[in-house]
Amino acid sequence: MFKTNEGKTDRVIRIILGLTLIMLSYFVGSGFEKSLLLIAGVVSLVTGITGFCGLYSLFGINTCPVKITKVKAKNNKRN
């Protein structure tokens, strides 16, 4: 569906942050603050699990490592 644009470290940080914010939302008293923490936690958790961040896509950011592909034999014949 969407191309992954988050690296492994980025994804792990987002998952930990998401779970932390979701758990923290249970201990906050106010309804608005609770909702804000819960929404931020869910968004962070979902982007960490899927590996796709819409804002990264919008700004052209990609933290995935570059995969090196094999050079085709015909490209080697040019040299």
N, C-alpha and C positions, 0 to 999 in steps of 0.2 A: 504494500500500500504506500507507505512513505519510506524514503531513503533514510537510513540511520545516519545521524549527524552528531552523535555523542560518542566519545571514547569511553573506555572501560572505567577509568578513574572518575570521569565526570558522572557516569551512570551510578557508580557506587555512592558517591557523595550525595547525589540527588535522592537516592533511595533512603539513605540514612537520615538525611535532612527531612524528607517527607514523613517518615515514620516518627521522628522526633516531634515535628510540628503537630501531627495528628494526636500523639499521646499528650502533648502539652495543651492541646485544645480542651481536653477533659478537665484540666485543673484551673482554667481561667474562669472567672466569675461572670463577666459581662457577656451578653448574647452576641453583640457585634464583634468583639474581640475573639470570641470563641469561633464564630463563623469565619472570620478572616483567617485565623490560624488553620482551621480545618480545610478551607478551600486551598490555601497555599500549600498545605501538606499533601493534599490529594493531587494537585497539579504537579508538584515536585515528584511524588511517587510514580505517577503515571508516565511522566516524561523519562524518568529513570528506568522504568521497566520496559517501555517501548523503544527507547534509544533515539527518539525523535523529539526535537524541540522546535516549535513553530517560530519562536523569536530568533533562534540560530538560523533557521532557513531564511527568514525575512532579511537578516543582516548579513547573510552569506558566511556565517561562521560554521566551521566543521572541526570538531576535536577528535574525529576518528583518525587512526593512523593510516597513512597512505599505503595501499597494497601495491607491491611491485609485481607487475605482470611479466611473463616471459616474452622476450623479443622474438618475433617471428623470423623464420629462417630467411625469408626474402629481404628483410631489413638488413641482415648480416651480409648478404651478397653485394650490397651497395658499396661496402667498404672495400 
